Amino acid sequence: MKKESDKQLSGEWETIIARNYEEIEAIRPIWEQMQRSEPYPTPNADIDIYLSTVKAVSNGVRPYIILVKQNGEPRAMLIGRCEQHSLNVRLGYKLLFSPKLKCLSVVYGGIFGQPNSDVYSLFIVEISRMLRDREVDMIFFNHLRVDSDVYRMVVAKYGFLCRGWFSRTQQHWSISIPDTMDELYERYSPKNRSNLRRLINRLKRAYPNQVRVVTYTKQEEVQEAIDVMAGISAQTYQSQLNGGFVDTDYIRDMLQLAAKRRWLRACVLFIGEEPSAFELALRYRKAYFGLYTGFDPKWSQFRVGTVMFLNFLESICGDLTVKSFDFGFGDAEYKRLYSDQCRDEASVYIFAPRLYPIFVNALQSSTMALDLALKYILNKFSVVGWIKRRWRNLLRSKNPALRV
């Protein structure tokens, strides 16, 4: 385990680098204690989920943890992994390029300790050294809060050539969980409240005694849940865009771990014997984190995705140990409808001061600029919906069995 000392800052500082499983296990108590002290701990930065992720994608992936101590006491930690990162350069749905770079990826929620500027400066010294010594070509900070000190410091430290030019800010939505569904409905307008209640009743009237929700939480139920959810997801156009829920070794390992730790909650809405929609979430600390959701478009007239989500919320209301439901990354109209909490986040890319990484940065940033400009124009002329419909029709023509 690499150790470095710096006595120039106030007090005696020590930077410790953990690069393998044995070194990580040696700092497990510190990791777990520091994460428990976080105001908003995420499952992404849980030590066991982290190790499971690294092992599942073990092809060239290695751990990289930076622990900072002051006078022997842990002050801050950065959770990352070194990997080959495919930087997908897209124009709309179209993938134009996918250059691969050696990358230190900082996991979401993976900076512990609420560090001050002294600690951040030590982090930056270490990641700058990695870029300079060619250990990596790029640093990726996954969805930092834009009101955080680390975001402001990283953006200020690295200049035009080495930082991604268009750091797109996204809204991250969540719901505070009340004691009852009636309390939740009271947050909405009378019209929305009436519409939501009517959806559930309409489905039950159309299929009396055939509507049920099956909840999977145990290890022996994991594979059945995966099969059902993957089957639903495969019917949607997102599956043709390499999105949605897919049965992989990583997914199986992660859900088995979640079930073992009693974090798993996978709910599936059945109409008769046919699965129509699902909601997959992890209960971590005092929050549920939504991982995947999906519905079979065959049942879209009944808005089964909404019905499933309302049933999911009802099942967790009244649990005094749960404070919120986190929708995960990405903005969407339905998230805005349900949520009462929001924070702004942005991912940050830092590139090494070398020819190829700077070229890739220029390629990605200029394409993002063009994409933003085109979206602005299309939104102004209200043709985005038409383009999406045309794209879905194209996918359906290539795969007639697909329901879009």
Secondary structure as UniProt FT lines:
FT   STRAND          2..6
FT   STRAND          13..18
FT   HELIX           21..26
FT   HELIX           28..36
FT   HELIX           43..45
FT   HELIX           47..56
FT   STRAND          62..70
FT   TURN            71..72
FT   STRAND          73..86
FT   STRAND          89..91
FT   TURN            92..93
FT   STRAND          94..97
FT   STRAND          100..112
FT   HELIX           117..132
FT   TURN            133..134
FT   STRAND          138..145
FT   TURN            146..147
FT   HELIX           149..157
FT   TURN            160..162
FT   STRAND          170..176
FT   HELIX           181..185
FT   TURN            186..187
FT   HELIX           190..206
FT   TURN            208..210
FT   STRAND          211..216
FT   HELIX           219..221
FT   HELIX           222..233
FT   TURN            234..235
FT   HELIX           237..241
FT   HELIX           249..260
FT   TURN            261..262
FT   STRAND          264..271
FT   TURN            272..273
FT   STRAND          274..284
FT   TURN            285..286
FT   STRAND          287..295
FT   HELIX           297..302
FT   HELIX           304..316
FT   TURN            317..318
FT   TURN            320..321
FT   STRAND          324..326
FT   HELIX           333..338
FT   STRAND          341..351
FT   HELIX           355..380
FT   TURN            381..382
FT   HELIX           384..398
FT   TURN            400..401
//
